[in-house]
Amino acid sequence: MANRKSTKKKIEKAVKKVKHPYLMLLFLVIFVGGCAGGYFLANHFTRNDTFEVIGEKTITLELGQTYEDEGAIAISFGKDVSSKIVAENNIDFTTAGQYYIKYTVEDIRYSGISRYRTIIIVEEVAGNE
């Protein structure tokens, strides 16, 4: 609580020191303009950014079949960072079940974000009997 009061007093004191009220307005206009400009520049540089799985997101295979992963693609701030993508999976092609391939990328834009591909292993695909 004491910090709040002292901060408030400091702000009030700083405002009283401003001799020209237009100076405060000028600083406000520059601040708002800078924020807006930064927003639009960031938007411009990131409008084509993407992090997505290539191909089908769900794959159904029969027991024993293998799968060649198509991977994922990542564009961050207009730069291809796909080489930084790490794919993790625990697929057992000999056991029926639902498995996942998890894609992550070490990049500031996609930190903490993952994409997934679902791999479903079945005993027999319908129609192949």
N, C-alpha and C positions, 0 to 999 in steps of 0.2 A: 504494500500500500504506500509505503514511504517513497519507493521508486516512482510510482505513478505521479505523486504530488510533485516531486522534484523535477520529473520530466515535463510535466504540465507547466511548471514555473519557468523552466528553461525555454520552452516554446513561446510562452507569453513574452518573456524578456527579449527573445530574438525577434519576434514580430514587432515589438515596440521600437527596436533599434532601426527598423527599415524606415528610412527617411522619405523614400519615394514609393507610394503605393503601387505605381505602375511597374516598378521593379519586381515586386512580388508577382504581379500579373504576367510579366515577361517570363519569369522563371517557370510559372505554371504552364504557360503556353509551350515553352521549350520542352518541359517534362512530358506533357501530353503528346506533343508532336513526336518526340523521341520514342515514346511507347508505341504510338500508332505506326510509325515508320518501321520499328523493329518487328512488330507483328506482321506487317505486310511483306517485309523482306524474308522473314522466316517462312511465311506461307508460300512465297514465290519459290524459295529454294527447296522446299519439301513437298511440293504439290504432286510430284511423280514418285514419291517414295513408296515402297511396298515391301512387305515380308510375307511371302505366301508359298504354299506347297505347290510344286509343279505336278500336273496331271491329276488323276483321280484322288480324292481324299479318302475314299473307302475302296479297298481291294478285297475281293473274295477269292480264295484259293482252295484247292483240294489238298488233303493230307499229302505230304511228300513234295508238292510243287514248291518251287523257289520263286523269289521275286527280286528283280533288279530295281532297286530304289531309284526314282527319278530325282529325288532331292527337293530342294527348295531354293528360292531366290530372295535376295534382300538388297534393296536399294536404299541407302541412307544419305540424306542431304545431297542427292543427285549422283552418288558414287556407288558402284557395285561392290558390296561387301559380302557377296555370296561365299567367297573363299573362307570367311570366318564362321560359317554355319557349322554347327556340330549336331550330328544325328545320333540319337541314342535309341536302342530298342532291345527287347528281350524275346524276340520272336522264336518260337519253337515250331518249325515246319512239320514236325512229326506228331504234334498234339493239337487236337481241335480246340479252338477257343478264339477269343478276341484279343488282339495285341495292338500296340501303338508304336509308331515311330515318332519320337519327340525331336523337334528341331529348335535349337536356340542359336542365337548369334551374339557374339561379344561385340556390342556396339552401343554407344551412348543413347541412340534413338530407340533401340529395341531391347534395352536392358530389362530383364525380368519378364520378357514376352516370349511365349513359346507357340509353335504351330504343331499340329498333329496330323498324322495319317493313320487311319484305322486299317488293320490287316485282320481279316476274318478267315480262319482256317476251319474248313468243314470237311466232313467225311466224304461226301460226294456233292458236286454242284448239280442242282435240279436240271434235268434234261440230258444228263450224261449217263444215265443208268442203262 
